[in-house]
C-alpha cells in the first residue's frame, strides 16, 4: 500500500480518505491506536473488538435469559483476562 495522506482538523480529528477507509474496512466507531515504534509514530487499526464490549454483550444475553453468573466466570469462558485487585 502506498503512503496515504491523513488530515487533522482544528479540533484534532483525523480525516481518513474514503478510498483508504474502504480498502481497510474502517467504519464509524472503529478504534485506531497511535504507537511509537523505532522512533516513528504509527497509526494502527484495531480490527478486533474491545474485549470489554464483548463481555458486556455476553453479560446482557445471560441476564435477559434469566441466567446470572459471576462476571469472572463469563470472562474466563470468553478467554478474557481480568486483573485481580
WOFENPE-V707366 format. One record per residue. N is the residue number from 1. RES is the residue in one small letter. PSI is psi as a letter, one per 40 degrees, with the letter a starting at -180 (* if undefined). OMEGA is omega as a letter, one per 30 degrees, with the letter a starting at -180 (NA if undefined). D_LAST is the distance of its C-alpha to the last C-alpha in Angstrom with 2 decimals. Layout:
n=N res=RES psi=PSI omega=OMEGA d_last=D_LAST
n=N res=RES psi=PSI omega=OMEGA d_last=D_LAST
This chain:
n=1 res=x psi=h omega=l d_last=43.86
n=2 res=x psi=i omega=l d_last=45.63
n=3 res=x psi=h omega=l d_last=43.91
n=4 res=x psi=i omega=l d_last=43.46
n=5 res=x psi=h omega=l d_last=43.49
n=6 res=x psi=h omega=a d_last=40.69
n=7 res=x psi=h omega=l d_last=41.47
n=8 res=x psi=h omega=a d_last=39.19
n=9 res=x psi=a omega=a d_last=40.56
n=10 res=x psi=d omega=l d_last=40.57
n=11 res=x psi=e omega=l d_last=37.32
n=12 res=x psi=e omega=l d_last=35.52
n=13 res=x psi=i omega=l d_last=35.71
n=14 res=x psi=h omega=l d_last=36.68
n=15 res=x psi=h omega=l d_last=39.68
n=16 res=x psi=h omega=a d_last=39.59
n=17 res=x psi=i omega=a d_last=43.09
n=18 res=x psi=d omega=a d_last=43.69
n=19 res=x psi=d omega=a d_last=45.00
n=20 res=x psi=d omega=l d_last=41.78
n=21 res=x psi=d omega=l d_last=39.62
n=22 res=x psi=d omega=a d_last=41.83
n=23 res=x psi=d omega=a d_last=41.83
n=24 res=x psi=e omega=a d_last=38.02
n=25 res=x psi=f omega=a d_last=37.45
n=26 res=x psi=h omega=a d_last=35.48
n=27 res=x psi=i omega=l d_last=35.32
n=28 res=x psi=h omega=l d_last=34.25
n=29 res=x psi=e omega=l d_last=30.48
n=30 res=x psi=i omega=a d_last=29.80
n=31 res=x psi=h omega=l d_last=27.28
n=32 res=x psi=i omega=l d_last=28.49
n=33 res=x psi=i omega=l d_last=26.69
n=34 res=x psi=h omega=a d_last=28.37
n=35 res=x psi=i omega=l d_last=27.63
n=36 res=x psi=h omega=a d_last=29.37
n=37 res=x psi=h omega=a d_last=31.03
n=38 res=x psi=f omega=l d_last=33.64
n=39 res=x psi=e omega=l d_last=34.40
n=40 res=x psi=i omega=l d_last=34.85
n=41 res=x psi=h omega=a d_last=32.88
n=42 res=x psi=h omega=l d_last=32.44
n=43 res=x psi=h omega=a d_last=31.85
n=44 res=x psi=i omega=l d_last=30.18
n=45 res=x psi=h omega=l d_last=30.31
n=46 res=x psi=g omega=a d_last=27.21
n=47 res=x psi=d omega=l d_last=29.06
n=48 res=x psi=i omega=l d_last=26.08
n=49 res=x psi=i omega=l d_last=24.49
n=50 res=x psi=h omega=a d_last=21.10
n=51 res=x psi=d omega=l d_last=18.80
n=52 res=x psi=d omega=l d_last=17.15
n=53 res=x psi=d omega=l d_last=20.75
n=54 res=x psi=d omega=l d_last=21.54
n=55 res=x psi=d omega=l d_last=18.63
n=56 res=x psi=d omega=l d_last=19.81
n=57 res=x psi=d omega=l d_last=23.36
n=58 res=x psi=d omega=l d_last=22.61
n=59 res=x psi=d omega=l d_last=20.89
n=60 res=x psi=d omega=l d_last=23.95
n=61 res=x psi=d omega=l d_last=26.35
n=62 res=x psi=d omega=a d_last=24.81
n=63 res=x psi=d omega=a d_last=24.97
n=64 res=x psi=d omega=l d_last=28.55
n=65 res=x psi=e omega=l d_last=29.56
n=66 res=x psi=e omega=l d_last=28.50
n=67 res=x psi=h omega=l d_last=25.82
n=68 res=x psi=h omega=a d_last=22.41
n=69 res=x psi=i omega=l d_last=19.63
n=70 res=x psi=h omega=a d_last=15.90
n=71 res=x psi=d omega=l d_last=14.51
n=72 res=x psi=d omega=l d_last=12.60
n=73 res=x psi=d omega=l d_last=16.10
n=74 res=x psi=d omega=a d_last=17.79
n=75 res=x psi=d omega=l d_last=15.60
n=76 res=x psi=d omega=l d_last=16.22
n=77 res=x psi=d omega=a d_last=19.90
n=78 res=x psi=e omega=a d_last=20.11
n=79 res=x psi=f omega=a d_last=18.68
n=80 res=x psi=h omega=a d_last=15.78
n=81 res=x psi=h omega=l d_last=12.67
n=82 res=x psi=i omega=l d_last=9.41
n=83 res=x psi=h omega=l d_last=6.42
n=84 res=x psi=i omega=l d_last=3.76
n=85 res=x psi=* omega=NA d_last=0.00
